[in-house]
């Protein structure tokens, strides 16, 4: 071999490429424009999650609607200080039993400061809710099932992806249709 140091460098770089984990994943903004707050109906977050595909490496973003949590009597003070009321929102990660009953007997994690970004690191079921007051009972809860597939919003894109059919290429497959 002409240069052993070059061979070691090439081998090291090659091994590093194989050992790297994918750095991309789909980012799901929970609730879309509604954000993470008490919904208008109890099934809102269930309906929001239904068309989506959740995969390992995806992230959930739980946004807080600041206007909802301002003190009415001190709106100008809070607007000038860009501050959320302490404890006005949270995200609790629980097991299925706690999720179904809105209890906190088997809490996995709790997050008090928003916005919250949660990394999905394994396949299976994840359960989240807001543990303040009766928010969970009012429907501020989310269950997702994470599979081995790549994450998606479940929405069809308004444009074509891939090469055009006239050039002999094929378009990317469309997401599954709602049934």
Order of alpha helices (4+ residues) and beta strands (2+ residues): alpha-beta-alpha-beta-beta-alpha-beta-alpha-beta-beta-beta-beta
